């Protein structure tokens, strides 16, 4: 994914977040007016539930804007401004849940006017459920945890409204469970506020990111041909985003190659993992016992084919003892993309990188395959340096 694609995806996610705020505001006002006019405590409580979503979404959005600001005193950015806003909102949500529950227990008993309350509840339910499902699909498509979380909020809101809807449907049959439904809605509000509070508290205490994402990041780094393994990986949440700091082992004594690999990986991580806002990689040299060399050949045991690397029919993969230079293993693999008509250099270059070579024998040129290999820190060995014993 290119930087432009990433910006477009984040831009679309931000637009959807704004639509979500406006829709929640519409639901909160609509349910609130209908609840007051009909005298339904449950519908009023559900309106407060929607209003808490407005406050939390707005707090997060404002926090995002503040988090993007730079200041010399905050080298990692003002990302926790968003967390502070969410923490303050969570307290307000919990207090709202308490008030709804208190009214449900001790408020005046009254029969709601279902002619007003029932249509409002039904429309609100359909809007919340429909938009929640649409938002959930968009979150998965755009790989946006924020949109996915927002979708879950809408689906939870639709469940809360469903409770109100059922309570209103059975009122004409002589069962006035409006206060009971308001009590259930209060539990929904309490739960939402508690989730916000715990999540914000974890961020402020520098909790690590979820283990699955951390494992995905480590696997991505260890796929690099020059990386032996990730020695250490420290991560932490930062207001809905996360930061990663890791030590890696590289099979190269060259500081230039080590810096190149580390810089490239830091850039690639930011693109591969949209929630990541800062990646720091410290390379450490480790002398491997063996060197992996790839040599393009015409056929098994055949002549060299170094002029056009991507078009070589076969590749000889040698495993060489780093100390004695003795060849311990030889393996021939056929070039699976040698007959490709389009993007051959790109396909072959990526395929060769998956073989994790330390060296590739080829004549220096600006072919796509060679550029990819050199950018990954693979050493390009000129064929003139080979002897009959090194084949």
ChimeraX attribute file (.defattr): number of C-alpha atoms within 10 A of each C-alpha:
attribute: neighborCount
match mode: 1-to-1
recipient: residues
	/A:1	8
	/A:2	10
	/A:3	11
	/A:4	9
	/A:5	11
	/A:6	16
	/A:7	13
	/A:8	13
	/A:9	16
	/A:10	16
	/A:11	12
	/A:12	13
	/A:13	21
	/A:14	16
	/A:15	10
	/A:16	17
	/A:17	20
	/A:18	14
	/A:19	12
	/A:20	23
	/A:21	21
	/A:22	15
	/A:23	17
	/A:24	26
	/A:25	19
	/A:26	17
	/A:27	26
	/A:28	25
	/A:29	17
	/A:30	18
	/A:31	29
	/A:32	23
	/A:33	18
	/A:34	24
	/A:35	26
	/A:36	15
	/A:37	14
	/A:38	20
	/A:39	20
	/A:40	29
	/A:41	29
	/A:42	33
	/A:43	36
	/A:44	27
	/A:45	34
	/A:46	34
	/A:47	29
	/A:48	24
	/A:49	30
	/A:50	29
	/A:51	23
	/A:52	25
	/A:53	26
	/A:54	21
	/A:55	21
	/A:56	22
	/A:57	22
	/A:58	20
	/A:59	20
	/A:60	24
	/A:61	18
	/A:62	14
	/A:63	22
	/A:64	21
	/A:65	13
	/A:66	16
	/A:67	20
	/A:68	12
	/A:69	11
	/A:70	13
	/A:71	10
	/A:72	7
	/A:73	8
	/A:74	10
	/A:75	8
	/A:76	15
	/A:77	18
	/A:78	21
	/A:79	25
	/A:80	23
	/A:81	22
	/A:82	23
	/A:83	28
	/A:84	19
	/A:85	20
	/A:86	26
	/A:87	24
	/A:88	16
	/A:89	24
	/A:90	25
	/A:91	16
	/A:92	16
	/A:93	27
	/A:94	22
	/A:95	15
	/A:96	21
	/A:97	25
	/A:98	17
	/A:99	14
	/A:100	28
	/A:101	23
	/A:102	14
	/A:103	18
	/A:104	23
	/A:105	14
	/A:106	9
	/A:107	12
	/A:108	9
	/A:109	16
	/A:110	13
	/A:111	18
	/A:112	23
	/A:113	17
	/A:114	21
	/A:115	11
	/A:116	17
	/A:117	26
	/A:118	23
	/A:119	14
	/A:120	21
	/A:121	28
	/A:122	17
	/A:123	15
	/A:124	25
	/A:125	23
	/A:126	14
	/A:127	16
	/A:128	23
	/A:129	21
	/A:130	15
	/A:131	17
	/A:132	25
	/A:133	16
	/A:134	11
	/A:135	24
	/A:136	21
	/A:137	15
	/A:138	18
	/A:139	20
	/A:140	12
	/A:141	11
	/A:142	18
	/A:143	17
	/A:144	19
	/A:145	17
	/A:146	18
	/A:147	23
	/A:148	21
	/A:149	15
	/A:150	22
	/A:151	25
	/A:152	17
	/A:153	17
	/A:154	26
	/A:155	21
	/A:156	18
	/A:157	26
	/A:158	26
	/A:159	17
	/A:160	26
	/A:161	31
	/A:162	20
	/A:163	21
	/A:164	31
	/A:165	26
	/A:166	16
	/A:167	21
	/A:168	29
	/A:169	14
	/A:170	14
	/A:171	16
	/A:172	11
	/A:173	8
	/A:174	8
	/A:175	12
	/A:176	18
	/A:177	19
	/A:178	27
	/A:179	27
	/A:180	18
	/A:181	27
	/A:182	28
	/A:183	23
	/A:184	21
	/A:185	31
	/A:186	28
	/A:187	18
	/A:188	20
	/A:189	29
	/A:190	23
	/A:191	15
	/A:192	21
	/A:193	27
	/A:194	17
	/A:195	13
	/A:196	21
	/A:197	20
	/A:198	13
	/A:199	19
	/A:200	27
	/A:201	16
	/A:202	17
	/A:203	24
	/A:204	18
	/A:205	11
	/A:206	16
	/A:207	16
	/A:208	17
	/A:209	20
	/A:210	12
	/A:211	10
	/A:212	9
	/A:213	11
	/A:214	17
	/A:215	12
	/A:216	12
	/A:217	16
	/A:218	18
	/A:219	13
	/A:220	14
	/A:221	23
	/A:222	17
	/A:223	15
	/A:224	20
	/A:225	21
	/A:226	23
	/A:227	22
	/A:228	18
	/A:229	17
	/A:230	18
	/A:231	13
	/A:232	13
	/A:233	16
	/A:234	13
	/A:235	20
	/A:236	20
	/A:237	25
	/A:238	29
	/A:239	25
	/A:240	20
	/A:241	19
	/A:242	23
	/A:243	18
	/A:244	21
	/A:245	14
	/A:246	17
	/A:247	17
	/A:248	22
	/A:249	20
	/A:250	27
	/A:251	23
	/A:252	21
	/A:253	12
	/A:254	12
	/A:255	12
	/A:256	10
	/A:257	21
	/A:258	22
	/A:259	15
	/A:260	15
	/A:261	23
	/A:262	23
	/A:263	15
	/A:264	14
	/A:265	19
	/A:266	16
	/A:267	14
	/A:268	16
	/A:269	20
	/A:270	16
	/A:271	18
	/A:272	14
	/A:273	15
	/A:274	18
	/A:275	19
	/A:276	18
	/A:277	17
	/A:278	17
	/A:279	19
	/A:280	18
	/A:281	21
	/A:282	16
	/A:283	22
	/A:284	18
	/A:285	16
	/A:286	14
	/A:287	14
	/A:288	14
	/A:289	12
	/A:290	19
	/A:291	18
	/A:292	19
	/A:293	23
	/A:294	24
	/A:295	22
	/A:296	28
	/A:297	23
	/A:298	17
	/A:299	17
	/A:300	14
	/A:301	11
	/A:302	11
	/A:303	11
	/A:304	19
	/A:305	22
	/A:306	20
	/A:307	14
	/A:308	15
	/A:309	26
	/A:310	27
	/A:311	20
	/A:312	22
	/A:313	19
	/A:314	24
	/A:315	24
	/A:316	22
	/A:317	20
	/A:318	23
	/A:319	21
	/A:320	19
	/A:321	16
	/A:322	14
	/A:323	11
	/A:324	9
	/A:325	12
	/A:326	14
	/A:327	17
	/A:328	10
	/A:329	11
	/A:330	12
	/A:331	11
	/A:332	17
	/A:333	15
	/A:334	16
	/A:335	18
	/A:336	12
	/A:337	20
	/A:338	17
	/A:339	12
	/A:340	13
	/A:341	7
	/A:342	9
	/A:343	13
	/A:344	17
	/A:345	22
	/A:346	18
	/A:347	17
	/A:348	24
	/A:349	21
	/A:350	15
	/A:351	15
	/A:352	20
	/A:353	19
	/A:354	12
	/A:355	15
	/A:356	19
	/A:357	22
	/A:358	21
	/A:359	20
	/A:360	25
	/A:361	21
	/A:362	21
	/A:363	17
	/A:364	14
	/A:365	12
	/A:366	9
	/A:367	14
	/A:368	19
	/A:369	23
	/A:370	25
	/A:371	17
	/A:372	19
	/A:373	21
	/A:374	17
	/A:375	13
	/A:376	21
	/A:377	27
	/A:378	23
	/A:379	18
	/A:380	18
	/A:381	17
	/A:382	13
	/A:383	17
	/A:384	9
	/A:385	8
	/A:386	11
	/A:387	8
	/A:388	5
	/A:389	7
	/A:390	11
	/A:391	13
